[in-house]
């Protein structure tokens, strides 16, 4: 039961990255980037709308 902590189990990575797999991976990454940017833009827009109403009603 005493196993050296520095030893790692053998992990085989037999994935062969073909052009088709790389193309699909880039496509998924692009879609995720667009979705993230849209989510950030939505938060920014909602923040502007919420703050815009309060800025117009503040005393000068």
PQR file with spaces between the fields and no chain letter, atoms N, CA, C, O and H, PARSE charges and radii, in Angstrom:
ATOM       1  N    UNK     1       0.809   -1.190    0.000 -0.4000 1.5000
ATOM       2  CA   UNK     1       0.000    0.000    0.000 -0.0000 2.0000
ATOM       3  C    UNK     1       0.858    1.262    0.000  0.5500 1.7000
ATOM       4  O    UNK     1       0.336    2.363   -0.181 -0.5500 1.4000
ATOM       5  N    UNK     2       2.141    1.119    0.197 -0.4000 1.5000
ATOM       6  CA   UNK     2       2.993    2.298    0.149 -0.0000 2.0000
ATOM       7  C    UNK     2       3.426    2.521   -1.295  0.5500 1.7000
ATOM       8  O    UNK     2       4.237    1.778   -1.848 -0.5500 1.4000
ATOM       9  H    UNK     2       2.565    0.226    0.343  0.4000 1.0000
ATOM      10  N    UNK     3       2.868    3.550   -1.873 -0.4000 1.5000
ATOM      11  CA   UNK     3       3.159    3.846   -3.281 -0.0000 2.0000
ATOM      12  C    UNK     3       3.828    5.204   -3.346  0.5500 1.7000
ATOM      13  O    UNK     3       3.411    6.138   -2.661 -0.5500 1.4000
ATOM      14  H    UNK     3       2.210    4.153   -1.424  0.4000 1.0000
ATOM      15  N    UNK     4       4.838    5.317   -4.144 -0.4000 1.5000
ATOM      16  CA   UNK     4       5.555    6.579   -4.280 -0.0000 2.0000
ATOM      17  C    UNK     4       4.638    7.630   -4.901  0.5500 1.7000
ATOM      18  O    UNK     4       3.995    7.373   -5.919 -0.5500 1.4000
ATOM      19  H    UNK     4       5.177    4.558   -4.700  0.4000 1.0000
ATOM      20  N    UNK     5       4.579    8.792   -4.298 -0.4000 1.5000
ATOM      21  CA   UNK     5       3.661    9.836   -4.777 -0.0000 2.0000
ATOM      22  C    UNK     5       4.125   10.463   -6.087  0.5500 1.7000
ATOM      23  O    UNK     5       3.331   11.091   -6.787 -0.5500 1.4000
ATOM      24  H    UNK     5       5.102    9.000   -3.471  0.4000 1.0000
ATOM      25  N    UNK     6       5.387   10.301   -6.419 -0.4000 1.5000
ATOM      26  CA   UNK     6       5.901   10.897   -7.645 -0.0000 2.0000
ATOM      27  C    UNK     6       5.578   10.083   -8.887  0.5500 1.7000
ATOM      28  O    UNK     6       5.694   10.589  -10.003 -0.5500 1.4000
ATOM      29  H    UNK     6       6.032    9.791   -5.850  0.4000 1.0000
ATOM      30  N    UNK     7       5.181    8.849   -8.715 -0.4000 1.5000
ATOM      31  CA   UNK     7       4.862    8.027   -9.876 -0.0000 2.0000
ATOM      32  C    UNK     7       3.442    8.319  -10.332  0.5500 1.7000
ATOM      33  O    UNK     7       2.529    8.480   -9.522 -0.5500 1.4000
ATOM      34  H    UNK     7       5.087    8.438   -7.808  0.4000 1.0000
ATOM      35  N    UNK     8       3.280    8.382  -11.615 -0.4000 1.5000
ATOM      36  CA   UNK     8       1.973    8.651  -12.201 -0.0000 2.0000
ATOM      37  C    UNK     8       1.511    7.416  -12.962  0.5500 1.7000
ATOM      38  O    UNK     8       2.330    6.702  -13.541 -0.5500 1.4000
ATOM      39  H    UNK     8       4.022    8.252  -12.273  0.4000 1.0000
ATOM      40  N    UNK     9       0.222    7.161  -12.965 -0.4000 1.5000
ATOM      41  CA   UNK     9      -0.254    6.020  -13.748 -0.0000 2.0000
ATOM      42  C    UNK     9      -0.052    6.266  -15.237  0.5500 1.7000
ATOM      43  O    UNK     9      -0.059    7.405  -15.706 -0.5500 1.4000
ATOM      44  H    UNK     9      -0.443    7.741  -12.495  0.4000 1.0000
ATOM      45  N    UNK    10       0.126    5.183  -15.956 -0.4000 1.5000
ATOM      46  CA   UNK    10       0.316    5.296  -17.397 -0.0000 2.0000
ATOM      47  C    UNK    10      -0.985    5.748  -18.055  0.5500 1.7000
ATOM      48  O    UNK    10      -2.024    5.102  -17.921 -0.5500 1.4000
ATOM      49  H    UNK    10       0.132    4.259  -15.575  0.4000 1.0000
ATOM      50  N    UNK    11      -0.907    6.858  -18.761 -0.4000 1.5000
ATOM      51  CA   UNK    11      -2.067    7.380  -19.471 -0.0000 2.0000
ATOM      52  C    UNK    11      -1.720    7.382  -20.946  0.5500 1.7000
ATOM      53  O    UNK    11      -0.742    7.998  -21.371 -0.5500 1.4000
ATOM      54  H    UNK    11      -0.063    7.383  -18.871  0.4000 1.0000
ATOM      55  N    UNK    12      -2.525    6.691  -21.711 -0.4000 1.5000
ATOM      56  CA   UNK    12      -2.278    6.637  -23.146 -0.0000 2.0000
ATOM      57  C    UNK    12      -3.142    7.675  -23.841  0.5500 1.7000
ATOM      58  O    UNK    12      -4.347    7.760  -23.604 -0.5500 1.4000
ATOM      59  H    UNK    12      -3.320    6.190  -21.366  0.4000 1.0000
ATOM      60  N    UNK    13      -2.527    8.440  -24.679 -0.4000 1.5000
ATOM      61  CA   UNK    13      -3.233    9.437  -25.474 -0.0000 2.0000
ATOM      62  C    UNK    13      -3.033    9.070  -26.934  0.5500 1.7000
ATOM      63  O    UNK    13      -2.063    9.487  -27.568 -0.5500 1.4000
ATOM      64  H    UNK    13      -1.548    8.370  -24.872  0.4000 1.0000
ATOM      65  N    UNK    14      -3.957    8.290  -27.453 -0.4000 1.5000
ATOM      66  CA   UNK    14      -3.832    7.787  -28.817 -0.0000 2.0000
ATOM      67  C    UNK    14      -4.573    8.641  -29.837  0.5500 1.7000
ATOM      68  O    UNK    14      -4.799    8.200  -30.964 -0.5500 1.4000
ATOM      69  H    UNK    14      -4.745    7.952  -26.937  0.4000 1.0000
ATOM      70  N    UNK    15      -4.960    9.875  -29.451 -0.4000 1.5000
ATOM      71  CA   UNK    15      -5.704   10.730  -30.361 -0.0000 2.0000
ATOM      72  C    UNK    15      -4.789   11.226  -31.470  0.5500 1.7000
ATOM      73  O    UNK    15      -3.721   11.784  -31.219 -0.5500 1.4000
ATOM      74  H    UNK    15      -4.777   10.234  -28.535  0.4000 1.0000
ATOM      75  N    UNK    16      -5.230   11.013  -32.684 -0.4000 1.5000
ATOM      76  CA   UNK    16      -4.497   11.506  -33.841 -0.0000 2.0000
ATOM      77  C    UNK    16      -5.271   12.702  -34.375  0.5500 1.7000
ATOM      78  O    UNK    16      -6.421   12.573  -34.794 -0.5500 1.4000
ATOM      79  H    UNK    16      -6.099   10.560  -32.887  0.4000 1.0000
ATOM      80  N    UNK    17      -4.634   13.859  -34.358 -0.4000 1.5000
ATOM      81  CA   UNK    17      -5.309   15.088  -34.790 -0.0000 2.0000
ATOM      82  C    UNK    17      -5.225   15.220  -36.311  0.5500 1.7000
ATOM      83  O    UNK    17      -4.197   15.601  -36.871 -0.5500 1.4000
ATOM      84  H    UNK    17      -3.700   13.964  -34.017  0.4000 1.0000
ATOM      85  N    UNK    18      -6.329   14.896  -36.945 -0.4000 1.5000
ATOM      86  CA   UNK    18      -6.394   15.049  -38.392 -0.0000 2.0000
ATOM      87  C    UNK    18      -6.836   16.475  -38.703  0.5500 1.7000
ATOM      88  O    UNK    18      -7.248   17.218  -37.813 -0.5500 1.4000
ATOM      89  H    UNK    18      -7.164   14.587  -36.490  0.4000 1.0000
ATOM      90  N    UNK    19      -6.744   16.840  -39.966 -0.4000 1.5000
ATOM      91  CA   UNK    19      -7.172   18.186  -40.379 -0.0000 2.0000
ATOM      92  C    UNK    19      -8.653   18.405  -40.075  0.5500 1.7000
ATOM      93  O    UNK    19      -9.054   19.496  -39.670 -0.5500 1.4000
ATOM      94  H    UNK    19      -6.409   16.236  -40.689  0.4000 1.0000
ATOM      95  N    UNK    20      -9.455   17.373  -40.272 -0.4000 1.5000
ATOM      96  CA   UNK    20     -10.891   17.489  -40.024 -0.0000 2.0000
ATOM      97  C    UNK    20     -11.182   17.734  -38.546  0.5500 1.7000
ATOM      98  O    UNK    20     -12.026   18.565  -38.209 -0.5500 1.4000
ATOM      99  H    UNK    20      -9.129   16.487  -40.601  0.4000 1.0000
ATOM     100  N    UNK    21     -10.487   17.012  -37.662 -0.4000 1.5000
ATOM     101  CA   UNK    21     -10.683   17.205  -36.225 -0.0000 2.0000
ATOM     102  C    UNK    21     -10.224   18.594  -35.788  0.5500 1.7000
ATOM     103  O    UNK    21     -10.880   19.238  -34.969 -0.5500 1.4000
ATOM     104  H    UNK    21      -9.802   16.337  -37.935  0.4000 1.0000
ATOM     105  N    UNK    22      -9.114   19.050  -36.325 -0.4000 1.5000
ATOM     106  CA   UNK    22      -8.628   20.388  -35.990 -0.0000 2.0000
ATOM     107  C    UNK    22      -9.586   21.470  -36.484  0.5500 1.7000
ATOM     108  O    UNK    22      -9.798   22.475  -35.805 -0.5500 1.4000
ATOM     109  H    UNK    22      -8.581   18.527  -36.990  0.4000 1.0000
ATOM     110  N    UNK    23     -10.160   21.261  -37.664 -0.4000 1.5000
ATOM     111  CA   UNK    23     -11.121   22.221  -38.222 -0.0000 2.0000
ATOM     112  C    UNK    23     -12.365   22.292  -37.342  0.5500 1.7000
ATOM     113  O    UNK    23     -12.872   23.378  -37.063 -0.5500 1.4000
ATOM     114  H    UNK    23      -9.988   20.445  -38.216  0.4000 1.0000
ATOM     115  N    UNK    24     -12.856   21.127  -36.903 -0.4000 1.5000
ATOM     116  CA   UNK    24     -14.025   21.105  -36.016 -0.0000 2.0000
ATOM     117  C    UNK    24     -13.715   21.756  -34.674  0.5500 1.7000
ATOM     118  O    UNK    24     -14.555   22.450  -34.100 -0.5500 1.4000
ATOM     119  H    UNK    24     -12.444   20.244  -37.129  0.4000 1.0000
ATOM     120  N    UNK    25     -12.505   21.525  -34.182 -0.4000 1.5000
ATOM     121  CA   UNK    25     -12.101   22.132  -32.902 -0.0000 2.0000
ATOM     122  C    UNK    25     -12.053   23.652  -33.016  0.5500 1.7000
ATOM     123  O    UNK    25     -12.525   24.360  -32.126 -0.5500 1.4000
ATOM     124  H    UNK    25     -11.823   20.961  -34.648  0.4000 1.0000
ATOM     125  N    UNK    26     -11.480   24.156  -34.115 -0.4000 1.5000
ATOM     126  CA   UNK    26     -11.431   25.609  -34.326 -0.0000 2.0000
ATOM     127  C    UNK    26     -12.827   26.190  -34.459  0.5500 1.7000
ATOM     128  O    UNK    26     -13.093   27.288  -33.969 -0.5500 1.4000
ATOM     129  H    UNK    26     -11.097   23.582  -34.838  0.4000 1.0000
ATOM     130  N    UNK    27     -13.729   25.456  -35.123 -0.4000 1.5000
ATOM     131  CA   UNK    27     -15.106   25.924  -35.294 -0.0000 2.0000
ATOM     132  C    UNK    27     -15.802   26.032  -33.938  0.5500 1.7000
ATOM     133  O    UNK    27     -16.476   27.024  -33.662 -0.5500 1.4000
ATOM     134  H    UNK    27     -13.513   24.564  -35.520  0.4000 1.0000
ATOM     135  N    UNK    28     -15.638   25.006  -33.088 -0.4000 1.5000
ATOM     136  CA   UNK    28     -16.234   25.045  -31.747 -0.0000 2.0000
ATOM     137  C    UNK    28     -15.649   26.185  -30.927  0.5500 1.7000
ATOM     138  O    UNK    28     -16.378   26.860  -30.201 -0.5500 1.4000
ATOM     139  H    UNK    28     -15.091   24.200  -33.312  0.4000 1.0000
ATOM     140  N    UNK    29     -14.351   26.406  -31.031 -0.4000 1.5000
ATOM     141  CA   UNK    29     -13.704   27.483  -30.286 -0.0000 2.0000
ATOM     142  C    UNK    29     -14.228   28.838  -30.759  0.5500 1.7000
ATOM     143  O    UNK    29     -14.445   29.733  -29.942 -0.5500 1.4000
ATOM     144  H    UNK    29     -13.759   25.856  -31.620  0.4000 1.0000
ATOM     145  N    UNK    30     -14.431   28.998  -32.050 -0.4000 1.5000
ATOM     146  CA   UNK    30     -14.969   30.253  -32.581 -0.0000 2.0000
ATOM     147  C    UNK    30     -16.394   30.493  -32.093  0.5500 1.7000
ATOM     148  O    UNK    30     -16.753   31.614  -31.735 -0.5500 1.4000
ATOM     149  H    UNK    30     -14.255   28.271  -32.714  0.4000 1.0000
ATOM     150  N    UNK    31     -17.197   29.444  -32.082 -0.4000 1.5000
ATOM     151  CA   UNK    31     -18.579   29.577  -31.607 -0.0000 2.0000
ATOM     152  C    UNK    31     -18.591   29.961  -30.136  0.5500 1.7000
ATOM     153  O    UNK    31     -19.378   30.816  -29.730 -0.5500 1.4000
ATOM     154  H    UNK    31     -16.905   28.533  -32.373  0.4000 1.0000
ATOM     155  N    UNK    32     -17.733   29.345  -29.333 -0.4000 1.5000
ATOM     156  CA   UNK    32     -17.659   29.681  -27.914 -0.0000 2.0000
ATOM     157  C    UNK    32     -17.186   31.112  -27.704  0.5500 1.7000
ATOM     158  O    UNK    32     -17.668   31.788  -26.795 -0.5500 1.4000
ATOM     159  H    UNK    32     -17.094   28.650  -29.663  0.4000 1.0000
ATOM     160  N    UNK    33     -16.255   31.588  -28.523 -0.4000 1.5000
ATOM     161  CA   UNK    33     -15.774   32.964  -28.412 -0.0000 2.0000
ATOM     162  C    UNK    33     -16.891   33.946  -28.736  0.5500 1.7000
ATOM     163  O    UNK    33     -17.051   34.950  -28.042 -0.5500 1.4000
ATOM     164  H    UNK    33     -15.864   31.039  -29.261  0.4000 1.0000
ATOM     165  N    UNK    34     -17.660   33.670  -29.778 -0.4000 1.5000
ATOM     166  CA   UNK    34     -18.773   34.551  -30.148 -0.0000 2.0000
ATOM     167  C    UNK    34     -19.833   34.547  -29.047  0.5500 1.7000
ATOM     168  O    UNK    34     -20.378   35.598  -28.708 -0.5500 1.4000
ATOM     169  H    UNK    34     -17.530   32.855  -30.342  0.4000 1.0000
ATOM     170  N    UNK    35     -20.127   33.381  -28.491 -0.4000 1.5000
ATOM     171  CA   UNK    35     -21.115   33.302  -27.406 -0.0000 2.0000
ATOM     172  C    UNK    35     -20.641   34.075  -26.183  0.5500 1.7000
ATOM     173  O    UNK    35     -21.437   34.767  -25.547 -0.5500 1.4000
ATOM     174  H    UNK    35     -19.684   32.527  -28.766  0.4000 1.0000
ATOM     175  N    UNK    36     -19.370   33.973  -25.844 -0.4000 1.5000
ATOM     176  CA   UNK    36     -18.829   34.706  -24.703 -0.0000 2.0000
ATOM     177  C    UNK    36     -18.888   36.213  -24.939  0.5500 1.7000
ATOM     178  O    UNK    36     -19.272   36.967  -24.045 -0.5500 1.4000
ATOM     179  H    UNK    36     -18.723   33.411  -26.361  0.4000 1.0000
ATOM     180  N    UNK    37     -18.514   36.646  -26.117 -0.4000 1.5000
ATOM     181  CA   UNK    37     -18.574   38.074  -26.435 -0.0000 2.0000
ATOM     182  C    UNK    37     -20.014   38.593  -26.411  0.5500 1.7000
ATOM     183  O    UNK    37     -20.256   39.712  -25.959 -0.5500 1.4000
ATOM     184  H    UNK    37     -18.201   36.033  -26.843  0.4000 1.0000
ATOM     185  N    UNK    38     -20.962   37.802  -26.887 -0.4000 1.5000
ATOM     186  CA   UNK    38     -22.369   38.203  -26.846 -0.0000 2.0000
ATOM     187  C    UNK    38     -22.851   38.313  -25.405  0.5500 1.7000
ATOM     188  O    UNK    38     -23.604   39.229  -25.074 -0.5500 1.4000
ATOM     189  H    UNK    38     -20.765   36.893  -27.254  0.4000 1.0000
ATOM     190  N    UNK    39     -22.430   37.397  -24.552 -0.4000 1.5000
ATOM     191  CA   UNK    39     -22.803   37.427  -23.139 -0.0000 2.0000
ATOM     192  C    UNK    39     -22.230   38.673  -22.458  0.5500 1.7000
ATOM     193  O    UNK    39     -22.921   39.325  -21.675 -0.5500 1.4000
ATOM     194  H    UNK    39     -21.819   36.653  -24.821  0.4000 1.0000
ATOM     195  N    UNK    40     -20.985   38.999  -22.749 -0.4000 1.5000
ATOM     196  CA   UNK    40     -20.361   40.206  -22.193 -0.0000 2.0000
ATOM     197  C    UNK    40     -21.071   41.449  -22.695  0.5500 1.7000
ATOM     198  O    UNK    40     -21.326   42.368  -21.918 -0.5500 1.4000
ATOM     199  H    UNK    40     -20.423   38.470  -23.385  0.4000 1.0000
ATOM     200  N    UNK    41     -21.396   41.494  -23.980 -0.4000 1.5000
ATOM     201  CA   UNK    41     -22.103   42.646  -24.547 -0.0000 2.0000
ATOM     202  C    UNK    41     -23.482   42.801  -23.912  0.5500 1.7000
ATOM     203  O    UNK    41     -23.926   43.924  -23.673 -0.5500 1.4000
ATOM     204  H    UNK    41     -21.189   40.747  -24.612  0.4000 1.0000
ATOM     205  N    UNK    42     -24.159   41.701  -23.638 -0.4000 1.5000
ATOM     206  CA   UNK    42     -25.459   41.754  -22.981 -0.0000 2.0000
ATOM     207  C    UNK    42     -25.341   42.364  -21.593  0.5500 1.7000
ATOM     208  O    UNK    42     -26.140   43.228  -21.231 -0.5500 1.4000
ATOM     209  H    UNK    42     -23.798   40.789  -23.832  0.4000 1.0000
ATOM     210  N    UNK    43     -24.361   41.933  -20.812 -0.4000 1.5000
ATOM     211  CA   UNK    43     -24.152   42.510  -19.482 -0.0000 2.0000
ATOM     212  C    UNK    43     -23.843   44.002  -19.584  0.5500 1.7000
ATOM     213  O    UNK    43     -24.370   44.796  -18.804 -0.5500 1.4000
ATOM     214  H    UNK    43     -23.712   41.232  -21.106  0.4000 1.0000
ATOM     215  N    UNK    44     -23.000   44.389  -20.532 -0.4000 1.5000
ATOM     216  CA   UNK    44     -22.650   45.796  -20.714 -0.0000 2.0000
ATOM     217  C    UNK    44     -23.881   46.613  -21.065  0.5500 1.7000
ATOM     218  O    UNK    44     -24.091   47.687  -20.502 -0.5500 1.4000
ATOM     219  H    UNK    44     -22.572   43.744  -21.165  0.4000 1.0000
ATOM     220  N    UNK    45     -24.697   46.118  -21.987 -0.4000 1.5000
ATOM     221  CA   UNK    45     -25.897   46.824  -22.411 -0.0000 2.0000
ATOM     222  C    UNK    45     -26.886   46.979  -21.257  0.5500 1.7000
ATOM     223  O    UNK    45     -27.445   48.058  -21.059 -0.5500 1.4000
ATOM     224  H    UNK    45     -24.527   45.245  -22.443  0.4000 1.0000
ATOM     225  N    UNK    46     -27.104   45.914  -20.500 -0.4000 1.5000
ATOM     226  CA   UNK    46     -28.025   45.971  -19.362 -0.0000 2.0000
ATOM     227  C    UNK    46     -27.505   46.960  -18.320  0.5500 1.7000
ATOM     228  O    UNK    46     -28.293   47.702  -17.733 -0.5500 1.4000
ATOM     229  H    UNK    46     -26.650   45.037  -20.660  0.4000 1.0000
ATOM     230  N    UNK    47     -26.205   46.983  -18.082 -0.4000 1.5000
ATOM     231  CA   UNK    47     -25.624   47.924  -17.136 -0.0000 2.0000
ATOM     232  C    UNK    47     -25.840   49.359  -17.592  0.5500 1.7000
ATOM     233  O    UNK    47     -26.203   50.218  -16.789 -0.5500 1.4000
ATOM     234  H    UNK    47     -25.565   46.381  -18.559  0.4000 1.0000
ATOM     235  N    UNK    48     -25.620   49.622  -18.871 -0.4000 1.5000
ATOM     236  CA   UNK    48     -25.841   50.973  -19.390 -0.0000 2.0000
ATOM     237  C    UNK    48     -27.297   51.394  -19.257  0.5500 1.7000
ATOM     238  O    UNK    48     -27.578   52.534  -18.887 -0.5500 1.4000
ATOM     239  H    UNK    48     -25.325   48.924  -19.524  0.4000 1.0000
ATOM     240  N    UNK    49     -28.215   50.500  -19.549 -0.4000 1.5000
ATOM     241  CA   UNK    49     -29.638   50.815  -19.452 -0.0000 2.0000
ATOM     242  C    UNK    49     -30.014   51.097  -18.001  0.5500 1.7000
ATOM     243  O    UNK    49     -30.721   52.067  -17.731 -0.5500 1.4000
ATOM     244  H    UNK    49     -27.987   49.573  -19.849  0.4000 1.0000
ATOM     245  N    UNK    50     -29.562   50.280  -17.075 -0.4000 1.5000
ATOM     246  CA   UNK    50     -29.884   50.467  -15.655 -0.0000 2.0000
ATOM     247  C    UNK    50     -29.277   51.759  -15.122  0.5500 1.7000
ATOM     248  O    UNK    50     -29.947   52.504  -14.405 -0.5500 1.4000
ATOM     249  H    UNK    50     -28.987   49.491  -17.294  0.4000 1.0000
ATOM     250  N    UNK    51     -28.028   52.035  -15.458 -0.4000 1.5000
ATOM     251  CA   UNK    51     -27.377   53.246  -14.974 -0.0000 2.0000
ATOM     252  C    UNK    51     -27.882   54.488  -15.695  0.5500 1.7000
ATOM     253  O    UNK    51     -27.934   55.566  -15.102 -0.5500 1.4000
ATOM     254  H    UNK    51     -27.484   51.431  -16.040  0.4000 1.0000
ATOM     255  N    UNK    52     -28.249   54.357  -16.945 -0.4000 1.5000
ATOM     256  CA   UNK    52     -28.706   55.500  -17.733 -0.0000 2.0000
ATOM     257  C    UNK    52     -29.922   56.167  -17.120  0.5500 1.7000
ATOM     258  O    UNK    52     -30.005   57.395  -17.098 -0.5500 1.4000
ATOM     259  H    UNK    52     -28.207   53.481  -17.427  0.4000 1.0000
ATOM     260  N    UNK    53     -30.860   55.389  -16.625 -0.4000 1.5000
ATOM     261  CA   UNK    53     -32.059   55.957  -16.021 -0.0000 2.0000
ATOM     262  C    UNK    53     -31.717   56.699  -14.747  0.5500 1.7000
ATOM     263  O    UNK    53     -32.319   57.736  -14.469 -0.5500 1.4000
ATOM     264  H    UNK    53     -30.793   54.391  -16.642  0.4000 1.0000
ATOM     265  N    UNK    54     -30.780   56.210  -13.967 -0.4000 1.5000
ATOM     266  CA   UNK    54     -30.413   56.857  -12.713 -0.0000 2.0000
ATOM     267  C    UNK    54     -29.574   58.113  -12.955  0.5500 1.7000
ATOM     268  O    UNK    54     -29.685   59.072  -12.192 -0.5500 1.4000
ATOM     269  H    UNK    54     -30.291   55.367  -14.192  0.4000 1.0000
ATOM     270  N    UNK    55     -28.765   58.130  -13.965 -0.4000 1.5000
ATOM     271  CA   UNK    55     -27.944   59.301  -14.244 -0.0000 2.0000
ATOM     272  C    UNK    55     -28.822   60.471  -14.710  0.5500 1.7000
ATOM     273  O    UNK    55     -28.542   61.622  -14.374 -0.5500 1.4000
ATOM     274  H    UNK    55     -28.675   57.351  -14.585  0.4000 1.0000
ATOM     275  N    UNK    56     -29.858   60.191  -15.464 -0.4000 1.5000
ATOM     276  CA   UNK    56     -30.746   61.246  -15.957 -0.0000 2.0000
ATOM     277  C    UNK    56     -31.534   61.890  -14.821  0.5500 1.7000
ATOM     278  O    UNK    56     -31.933   63.048  -14.948 -0.5500 1.4000
ATOM     279  H    UNK    56     -30.084   59.256  -15.737  0.4000 1.0000
ATOM     280  N    UNK    57     -31.771   61.196  -13.729 -0.4000 1.5000
ATOM     281  CA   UNK    57     -32.598   61.701  -12.629 -0.0000 2.0000
ATOM     282  C    UNK    57     -31.775   62.227  -11.448  0.5500 1.7000
ATOM     283  O    UNK    57     -32.353   62.505  -10.398 -0.5500 1.4000
ATOM     284  H    UNK    57     -31.448   60.256  -13.625  0.4000 1.0000
ATOM     285  N    UNK    58     -30.491   62.371  -11.570 -0.4000 1.5000
ATOM     286  CA   UNK    58     -29.691   62.810  -10.434 -0.0000 2.0000
ATOM     287  C    UNK    58     -29.727   64.330  -10.296  0.5500 1.7000
ATOM     288  O    UNK    58     -29.860   65.041  -11.292 -0.5500 1.4000
ATOM     289  H    UNK    58     -30.021   62.145  -12.424  0.4000 1.0000
ATOM     290  N    UNK    59     -29.611   64.828   -9.074 -0.4000 1.5000
ATOM     291  CA   UNK    59     -29.580   66.287   -8.874 -0.0000 2.0000
ATOM     292  C    UNK    59     -28.233   66.859   -9.314  0.5500 1.7000
ATOM     293  O    UNK    59     -27.195   66.225   -9.121 -0.5500 1.4000
ATOM     294  H    UNK    59     -29.504   64.250   -8.264  0.4000 1.0000
ATOM     295  N    UNK    60     -28.246   68.025   -9.890 -0.4000 1.5000
ATOM     296  CA   UNK    60     -27.005   68.656  -10.359 -0.0000 2.0000
ATOM     297  C    UNK    60     -26.527   69.700   -9.409  0.5500 1.7000
ATOM     298  O    UNK    60     -25.497   70.329   -9.650 -0.5500 1.4000
ATOM     299  H    UNK    60     -29.089   68.540  -10.047  0.4000 1.0000
